[in-house]
Amino acid sequence: MDRVVRVGTCNFELNGAGDRERWARMHQRLRDLDLHLLMRQEMLGCGTAGRESELWLDSQNALGMRGELGPGLGATALYWDPEVFTPRRNWANEVGSSWALPPTTLSLELTGTGVPIVCASFHHVYHDPAGREAEAQWLTRLADKTVTLPGGARIVLPAIVAGDTNSYPEPGTPGEVLLPRLDVPAGHELAIRNEPHRAHRSRLITPGQPRVLDVWPDTILRTAGFQDAARHLATAPGREADRTKSLAPTVDAYPSHGPATRIDRVYLSTQLMPAVIDVDVVDMRGLSDHHTVVVSVDRATLISLLADLTIRTDALPSPQAGRTDNPAEAVSGQHDAASLGTT
């Protein structure tokens, strides 16, 4: 059994844009990363029925993983190693209409622990800062899902959400890459020269005042109890030497779009952060316009943290009626209304 659980997020540009040879090389590259959980974005050409199902099924076979394709356009997907994770619940019916590119959201149990982890692969809309804010607010719903365990104890489920934020991390982290600037001439290395992109990546707060870069999704998720794995590791005592690696850009610099930026990120519930031991940004030049982020989690620590959740339940009120995340628990416990997102 692997001592490390490896979680990755990968935006594969247009899913290879019909180039099957490039598609095969990307999937082999991802397979070589030995991932146990993979969040994917830009699943063009994939579907669950008919001709489009062929590419979707081929992707699972190529990765050696099981998968779930997101609702709607199939914009996102989740893959998992069936020897490591056991699916417990699909949250697709709760996505609603707030997403331009709907996320894939499943509860996956680290097999044998009895505690599901809510996992989501997301792709925030590229052109609309207000839309990204709404999408990030939707993701905060995943921070308060609850389950009742055998014996009646109720816990708040931990979560891992990852994907393409199409926005920036809030500045201030030591070693963070420099963000673009809107107040510099077009020839400046930090300038965003493309005028539509300046609008896509910034917000007007006060009429008559300068626009500001969009960091809202990052701020919202961290306020809701999620932590950016790269930021966490970069600020951990004794890990200063890893900052350049952990905080490496996930999209390269473009003359029109400005400097290299870190827009692909992996967030975990705060209580899971002690298990994070490494963050890598895997270079995907020649395959995609995004690099792949891989977060390594110590399995033993993760198991311990999940076990600890089952005994720290005194502050939670008794559950009412609802549905259980794990069908095997249906006799002894159920979800309450808050876990179903109705509060």
C-alpha positions in Angstrom: 0.0 0.0 0.0 1.4 3.4 -1.0 2.5 5.6 1.9 1.5 8.7 0.0 -1.8 9.7 -1.6 -1.2 11.8 -4.6 -3.9 14.4 -5.7 -3.6 16.2 -9.1 -5.5 18.8 -11.1 -5.0 19.1 -14.8 -6.5 21.4 -17.4 -5.7 19.7 -20.7 -6.2 22.3 -23.4 -9.3 21.4 -25.4 -8.7 17.7 -24.4 -6.1 17.5 -27.1 -8.3 19.3 -29.7 -8.8 16.1 -31.6 -5.1 15.3 -31.8 -5.2 11.7 -30.6 -1.5 11.3 -30.5 -1.1 14.3 -28.2 -4.1 13.0 -26.2 -2.3 9.7 -25.7 0.9 11.3 -24.7 -0.9 13.5 -22.1 -2.7 10.5 -20.6 0.6 8.5 -20.4 2.2 11.5 -18.7 -0.6 11.7 -16.2 -0.5 7.9 -15.6 3.3 8.2 -15.0 2.5 10.6 -12.1 1.0 7.7 -10.1 -2.0 9.7 -9.1 -4.7 8.3 -6.8 -7.1 11.2 -7.3 -7.3 13.4 -10.4 -9.4 16.5 -11.1 -9.6 17.2 -14.9 -10.9 20.2 -16.8 -11.7 20.7 -20.5 -13.2 17.3 -21.2 -14.2 18.2 -24.8 -15.4 15.3 -26.9 -16.3 13.1 -23.9 -19.8 11.9 -23.1 -21.5 9.0 -21.3 -23.4 7.7 -24.3 -22.9 7.1 -28.0 -19.8 8.0 -29.9 -18.6 10.5 -27.3 -18.6 7.7 -24.7 -15.7 6.1 -26.5 -13.2 8.8 -25.6 -14.5 9.0 -22.1 -14.1 5.2 -21.5 -10.7 5.3 -23.3 -9.5 8.0 -20.9 -10.3 5.8 -17.9 -8.5 2.9 -19.5 -5.5 5.0 -20.4 -5.2 6.4 -16.9 -5.9 3.0 -15.2 -8.5 4.8 -13.0 -12.2 4.9 -12.6 -14.0 8.2 -13.4 -17.1 10.4 -13.2 -17.9 12.9 -15.9 -19.4 16.2 -14.8 -22.9 17.2 -15.7 -24.0 19.4 -18.6 -21.2 20.0 -21.1 -18.8 17.5 -19.5 -16.5 20.4 -18.7 -14.9 18.6 -15.7 -14.2 15.1 -14.5 -13.0 13.2 -11.5 -10.8 10.1 -11.6 -9.8 7.9 -8.7 -7.7 4.8 -8.0 -10.3 2.1 -7.1 -7.9 0.5 -4.7 -7.6 3.7 -2.8 -11.0 5.4 -2.9 -14.5 4.1 -2.9 -17.3 6.3 -4.3 -20.1 7.0 -1.9 -22.3 9.8 -3.3 -22.6 12.0 -6.5 -23.6 15.6 -5.8 -24.3 16.4 -9.5 -28.0 17.2 -8.9 -27.1 20.1 -6.6 -25.1 22.0 -9.2 -28.0 24.1 -10.3 -27.6 26.8 -13.0 -24.9 29.0 -11.4 -22.0 27.3 -13.3 -21.0 28.0 -16.9 -18.7 24.9 -16.7 -20.3 22.6 -14.1 -18.0 20.9 -11.6 -17.8 17.1 -10.9 -18.5 16.5 -7.2 -18.4 13.1 -5.5 -17.9 11.8 -2.0 -15.0 9.4 -2.1 -14.1 7.3 1.0 -10.4 6.6 1.6 -11.1 2.9 1.5 -11.4 1.4 5.0 -11.7 4.6 6.9 -15.5 4.9 6.9 -15.2 8.7 6.4 -16.1 10.1 3.0 -14.1 13.1 1.6 -16.1 15.4 -0.6 -14.1 15.9 -3.8 -14.7 18.4 -6.6 -13.1 19.2 -9.9 -14.1 22.7 -11.0 -13.4 25.1 -13.8 -14.4 28.7 -13.1 -15.8 30.7 -16.0 -12.9 32.5 -17.8 -14.6 35.9 -18.7 -16.8 36.9 -15.8 -15.4 37.9 -12.4 -18.9 38.1 -10.9 -19.6 34.6 -12.2 -16.4 33.2 -10.6 -17.5 34.8 -7.3 -20.8 33.0 -7.5 -19.1 29.7 -8.5 -16.7 30.0 -5.6 -19.6 30.7 -3.2 -21.2 27.5 -4.5 -18.1 25.5 -3.6 -18.4 26.8 0.0 -21.4 24.5 0.2 -19.0 21.6 0.2 -17.4 22.8 3.4 -20.5 22.0 5.5 -21.7 18.5 4.3 -22.4 16.2 7.3 -22.8 12.5 7.8 -24.0 10.4 10.7 -21.8 7.5 11.5 -22.8 4.2 13.0 -23.5 4.8 16.7 -25.1 8.2 16.0 -22.0 10.5 15.9 -22.3 13.2 13.3 -19.3 14.8 11.6 -18.7 17.6 9.1 -17.0 15.9 6.1 -13.6 17.2 4.9 -13.3 18.2 1.3 -10.7 18.5 -1.5 -11.6 20.9 -4.3 -9.2 21.6 -7.2 -9.2 23.1 -10.6 -8.7 26.1 -12.9 -9.7 29.3 -11.0 -9.1 31.7 -13.9 -8.2 34.2 -11.2 -5.3 35.0 -8.9 -4.2 34.0 -5.4 -4.5 36.8 -2.9 -1.0 38.4 -2.8 1.3 38.5 0.2 2.6 34.9 0.5 6.4 34.9 0.6 7.7 33.5 -2.7 4.4 34.0 -4.6 4.8 34.8 -8.3 4.3 38.4 -9.2 0.7 39.2 -10.3 -0.1 41.2 -13.4 -0.5 45.0 -13.0 -3.2 47.2 -14.6 -1.3 50.4 -14.0 1.7 49.9 -16.2 2.4 50.6 -19.9 1.8 47.8 -22.4 5.5 47.2 -22.8 5.9 46.3 -19.1 6.6 42.7 -18.3 3.7 42.6 -15.8 1.2 44.2 -18.2 -2.0 42.6 -19.5 -2.0 43.9 -23.0 -5.2 42.2 -24.3 -8.0 44.6 -23.4 -10.8 42.0 -23.1 -8.5 39.9 -20.8 -7.9 43.0 -18.6 -11.7 43.0 -18.1 -11.9 39.2 -17.6 -9.3 39.2 -14.8 -10.2 42.4 -12.9 -13.1 44.0 -11.2 -14.4 47.5 -10.8 -15.2 48.1 -7.1 -15.8 51.9 -7.1 -16.8 53.8 -10.2 -14.1 56.3 -11.1 -11.4 54.3 -9.3 -8.9 51.8 -10.8 -10.0 48.3 -11.4 -8.5 45.6 -9.1 -7.2 42.1 -10.0 -9.7 39.3 -9.3 -8.7 37.4 -6.2 -12.3 36.7 -5.0 -12.4 32.9 -5.5 -9.2 32.4 -3.5 -10.4 34.7 -0.7 -13.9 33.1 -0.6 -12.6 29.5 -0.4 -10.1 30.3 2.3 -12.7 32.2 4.3 -14.9 29.1 4.1 -12.3 26.9 5.7 -10.4 25.6 2.6 -6.6 26.1 2.4 -4.5 26.4 -0.7 -2.1 23.5 -0.4 0.8 25.4 -2.1 0.4 28.4 0.1 0.2 26.2 3.2 3.4 24.4 2.3 5.2 27.7 1.4 4.5 29.2 4.8 5.2 26.1 6.8 8.2 26.3 9.2 11.3 24.8 7.7 9.8 24.7 4.1 11.1 28.0 2.9 13.4 26.3 0.4 10.4 24.7 -1.3 8.6 27.9 -2.0 9.8 28.3 -5.6 8.6 24.7 -6.4 5.3 24.8 -4.5 4.3 28.3 -5.8 5.5 27.8 -9.4 3.2 29.3 -12.1 0.7 26.9 -13.6 0.3 29.0 -16.8 3.2 30.5 -18.7 3.6 34.2 -19.6 2.0 35.3 -22.8 2.6 38.7 -24.5 -1.2 39.4 -24.5 -2.1 38.0 -21.1 0.8 39.1 -19.0 3.2 37.2 -16.7 3.2 33.6 -15.7 0.5 33.0 -13.1 -0.7 30.4 -10.6 -4.3 30.0 -11.5 -4.6 26.2 -11.0 -4.9 25.4 -7.4 -5.7 22.5 -5.0 -7.6 23.4 -1.8 -8.2 21.1 1.2 -10.2 21.5 4.3 -8.1 23.1 7.0 -8.3 19.9 9.2 -6.5 17.9 6.4 -3.6 20.3 6.0 -1.2 18.5 8.5 -1.2 15.6 6.0 0.1 17.7 3.1 3.8 16.9 2.6 4.6 18.1 -0.9 3.4 20.2 -3.8 4.8 19.9 -7.3 3.9 21.8 -10.5 4.6 19.4 -13.4 5.7 21.0 -16.6 3.2 20.2 -19.5 4.8 22.3 -22.2 4.1 20.8 -25.6 0.9 19.1 -24.3 -1.2 21.8 -22.7 -1.3 25.5 -21.9 -1.7 24.6 -18.2 0.8 22.8 -16.0 -0.4 20.0 -13.6 -0.4 20.6 -9.9 0.2 17.5 -7.7 -0.3 17.5 -4.0 1.2 14.6 -1.9 -0.6 13.7 1.2 0.8 11.3 3.9 -1.6 8.4 4.1 -1.0 7.5 7.7 -1.5 11.1 8.8 -4.6 11.4 6.7 -6.1 8.3 8.2 -5.4 9.6 11.7 -7.0 13.0 10.9 -10.1 11.2 9.5 -10.3 9.0 12.6 -10.0 12.1 14.8 -13.1 13.6 13.1 -15.2 10.7 14.3 -14.5 11.5 18.0 -14.7 15.3 17.9 -18.5 15.6 17.6 -19.6 17.1 20.9 -20.2 20.6 19.3 -22.6 19.3 16.7 -26.4 19.1 17.3 -28.2 15.8 16.9 -29.1 15.0 13.3 -32.6 14.9 12.0 -33.9 13.1 9.0 -32.3 12.9 5.5 -30.1 10.7 3.3 -26.9 9.1 4.2 -23.7 9.6 2.3 -22.8 5.9 2.6 -25.6 3.4 1.8 -24.1 1.0 4.2 -24.8 3.5 7.0 -28.5 4.0 6.1 -29.7 2.0 9.1 -27.7 3.8 11.7 -27.4 7.3 10.5 -28.6 9.9 7.9 -27.8 13.3 6.5 -29.6 16.3 7.9 -31.0 19.2 6.0 -27.8 21.3 6.2 -25.8 18.5 4.6 -28.2 18.7 1.6 -27.5 22.3 1.1 -31.0 23.6 2.1 -29.8 26.0 4.8 
